[in-house]
Amino acid sequence: MTMKSAVDFIAYIQRMLVEGDFTATYKYALLHAIADVCVESPNITVNSKLIISFDVLADKMLRLYWAQARPFGRQSEQRLLHQNNDSQKQIAIIAAVQKVQQTGIYNINQLYKSPYYKSVHSVAKTALKNGPLWRLQILAKKEECFLYPHDKGQKHIQLNAGIAGYFREFYHLITYLARAAWIDKISSFKHNQQLVGAQANLPEFLFGQDRKALGYAKSLLQELQQNTCFYCGKKLKHDAEVDHFIPFAKYAFDLGHNFVLADRACNNSKRDYLASYPHKYKWEESNLGQHAKVISEELSRYVECDVEKSLAVSDWAYQIASSSTSNLW
């Protein structure tokens, strides 16, 4: 397949969301998962063809659905949100994850170290292959394999030339569109409407941060940074806050090595900006170098800790900022 233009890519994504048949939320999750893997993959060139294994995609799907398998709503009327148009049967990934959470496993990183991971991952992979993987690219009931060929004899998909680069370039747009469509779909199911209608925090519930994880990170960072602000170096008093070095607004997943401790003034000033290159070099030397091991040891129970992935995400973020001449903080 010849490489298409960025306009072709965006037009296809738009058509996919409008013309695709979405009876459940799996396709949004798969689109989001592919975008995440592209950002986390190093050495992507303009014409790259990226191979993504079913195992990796299934794991990404689990991460996206993990928080969504918890009851939603006010304390007196909490229940699971349905992710399909069948009011009697929940989608398989949510059902499997909920069962695991009922054993007392709160955090997905705890799942990895438990005996349940293999079976839950198998459920996710089966759901992926039986559902969205070969249906995502059916538009107006016609198969149009713009993103990847439908080679069902493989254990992976291979993104066509240039597609991974476009997912990286338009990551924020793609994930925004996927999440917005996901939220609309959940809200459209009649059996969810009474519950969703009473709540204003559905986006935060579906895609928000794990505040408990930030609490664990805070105490560790106070020790590693000797209770000083990562950015200005001042001693921290009662205004210490955990900051996502690569802003959460740019990459909406918690990575343990991405956390730094800052005073409130610096954190509020930095907001959703990327920090300047001196701060980037300092972060790489500290979190990805000197303190990488202890961060993994202390936080891997609560958030994903992967030095190479953190570096790949930061390289992607700064590459996009450079190409778009964005201001740094």
N, C-alpha and C positions, 0 to 999 in steps of 0.2 A: 504494500500500500504506500503510495507517495505521501510525503509529508504535507499536511494541510496548514493553513494559516491560522493565526490567533483568532481572527474573526470567525473562521469556520468552526473552531473549537468552541468559542462562546455561543455561537448560534446553535451548535449541536447540543450543548448542555441545556440551553433554553428549551429547545425542542423536546429533549428528554423529559424535562420536568412538566411540560405541557401536554405532550402527546403520549407519554408512557402510561401504562396501566398500573396504577398503584393501589392495590387492595390491602396492603400492609405497609409497614415502615422500613422493611428490609432494604429496599433499593436506595433510600436516602442514606442508610447506614453504610452500604457498600460504596456509594459515591464518596462519602466522607472518608471512609477507610482508605480508599485508593489515593485520595489527596494527601492523607496523613503519611502514608508510606512514601510517596514521592518526595515530600519535604524531608523525611527522615533518612533518605537514601543519599549517600555522598556520591560525588563524581558523575553527576547527571549533566550531560552536554546537550546542546541544542537538538541534535538528531538521535539522542539515545533511545534505545528500545529497552524498557525496563521489565525484567521478569519478577513477578510477585507470586509467591507460593500460596496455595490455599491455606496452609497452616498459618501464615502471617496474616492473611486477610481475616481468617476466623478469629484469631486472637484480637485483632483490631475491633471486630464486631463485638466481641465480649466486653472490651473496654468501653465501647460506646453505650452498650446496654446495661452495664453493671449498676449504675445509680438508678436507672429507670425501672429496675425490678423491685424497688422499694415502694411501700404504700405511699400514696399521694393524698393530700387533702388535710382538712382540719382533724385534730385528734379524735373527735367524736365520729367522724365519717371517713376514715382513711381506707383506701382500697387501691388495688393495682390499676393503673391505666391500661386499657386495652390498646394494642398496637396493630390491630387488624379490624376488619369489619364483621367479625364473628364474635358476638357478645358472649358466647358460651365457651369459647376455646381461645386461650392465649397463645401467642407465637412461641415456638419451641425454645428459643434462646432465653426469653424472659422467664418461662416456666422453669427451665433448668437452673438458671442463676438464682431465682427465688428460693428454690429448694436448698441450694448451698448456703444462701444467706441465713436460712432458718436454722442452720447448724451452729450459728454464732460467728461465722466468718464475715467480718464487717468490710474489709478492704480487699480489693482485687489482687493486690500484691501478696496478701496472705493466702489467697486462693492458689497462687503458683506453687507455694510450698506445702500445699495440702494434698491428700490423696484424691480429692475431687476434681482436680484440674483436668486430668486426661479425659474423663467422661464428659465434662461440660464443654471442653474444647471440641470433642467429637460431635456433640449435638450442634454446636455452632457451625462446624465445617459441613455437616450434612445439610443443615438449613441453608447454608450459603450455596452449595452445589445444586440443591433441589429447587431453590427459589431464585434469588436476585442475580446470581452470576451469569445465567444465560437469558435472563429476561430484562436486565437493565437496558440493553440496547435494542429492544423491540419498541419501535415508535410507530404509532398508528397501525399496530398489528403487523408491522413489517420489520424484519431483522436488518439493522443497519450497524455493522460492526466498525464504528469510527474509532473507538477507544482501544479495543483489542479483538483479535480474531476469536471466534467460538470454536476452539480446539478442545473438545471434550475428552480427548484421549490423554491429555496432560494432567499433571498435578499442580499446574500453575497457569496464570495468564501472562501474556507478554504484551505490554502496552506498545502500540504502534509508534513508529519514529516520530519524535517530537512531542508526543502526548505527555510524557512525564514532565518535560520542561514547561508545558503549558499549565499543568496542574500546580507546579511550583510557582509560576509567575502569577497565576490567578487564584492562589490558594484561599485567600480571604474571601473572595467573591464566591468561589465554589462552596466553601463550608458555610458561608452565610446563607446562600440559596438552599443548600441541603437542609440546614437546621430550620430555616423559616418554613420550608415545605413540610418538614417532619412535624413541626408544631401544629401547622394548619391541618395536617392529616389526622393527628391525634384528636384535635379539637372537633373535627368533622364527624367522627364516629358518634352515633347517637347515644350509645351506652356510656360515653365519656362526658357528655355535654353538661350534665347536672353537676358533676364533680369539678370539671375544669372551669365552668362558669363562675363558681364561687371562689376561684383562686386567681390571684394576679401574678403569681410567681412561677408559672409553668416553665418558661425558658430557663430560669435559675435551677429548678428541680431537674430538668432534663440534662442540662449541659453546664451546670455551675461547678465551682471549685469545692474541694473537700476541705472544709475549714479545720477539721481535726488534724489533717496532715500538716497544715501550715503551723499549727500549734507545736507539733513535734519538731518541725524544722526550726522554729524560732529558738528553742532552748539550745539546740546543737549549734546554730550559727552564732549565738551569743558567745559560746565557748571558742569556736574557731576564729571568729573575728575579734576576740578579746573585747567584746561589748562595745565595738566602735562601728560607726556607719560605714558601709562598704564604699560609699561614694565620696563623702566629705571628710571622713576620718575622725569626726568628733565622737566623744564619749556619749553613749546612749543612756538615757535616763528612763522615763516612763513612756517615751514616744517611739520605741522600737517597733518596726513593722517588717513583715516578710514581703520582699519584693520579688516578682518574677523578672529575672534579668532580661530574658527575651519576653516581652510583655504578653500577658495572658490573652490580650485582645488580638495579638498577631498569631499566637500558637496556643490554642485553648486546651492544653493538657499540662498536668503537673509532672515535671521531671525533677527528681531530687537535686541534681547538680545545677539546676536553673535558679535555685533559691539563693537570695542574698538578704542580709539584714540592713535596713536603712532607717534613718530617722524620718519622722513624719513629713518634715519639710521637703527633704530630698525625694521621698516617695511620691508625694503629691505633685511635685514639680516635674518629675520624670514621667509620670502617668503611663501613657501608651507609646512613648517614644523609645527608640533604641538608644542606648547609652553610647557616648563617643568611643572612639577606638582605644584610647588609653584605659578606659574602664573595661572594654572587651578583653584586652590583653591581660589585665589584672585578674579578671574573672577566669580566663582560661588557665592562668598560672596557679590560681588558688583552687577553684572548684573542680577543674578538670585535671589538675596536676597534683599539687601538694596535698590537698584534702580529699581527693577523689575517693580513695579507699574508705576512709572513715565515714564519708557521706553515704556511700553505698551500704556500709555495714549498719549504720544507724537508721537510715530512712527507707531501706528497701522493703520493709514490712508495710509501709504506708503509701509510698508512691513509687513509680517506676524509676529506677536508677540505671542509666546507661550512658557512659561517658561519650561513646562514639555517636550515639543518637543525639545527645545534647549538642555536641560539636557540629554535627550535620545540620541541625535545626538553626543554630546560630549562624553558620556560614550561609545558609539559605536566606535568612532574614536580612543579613547585611548585604548580600548580593542583590536582593530585591530593592533594598533601600538605595543602593548605589545606582542601579539602573534607572530608578525613578527619581533620582536626586532628592530623596527625602532628607529632611533635617534630622540631625542627631542631637541628643541631649548632652 
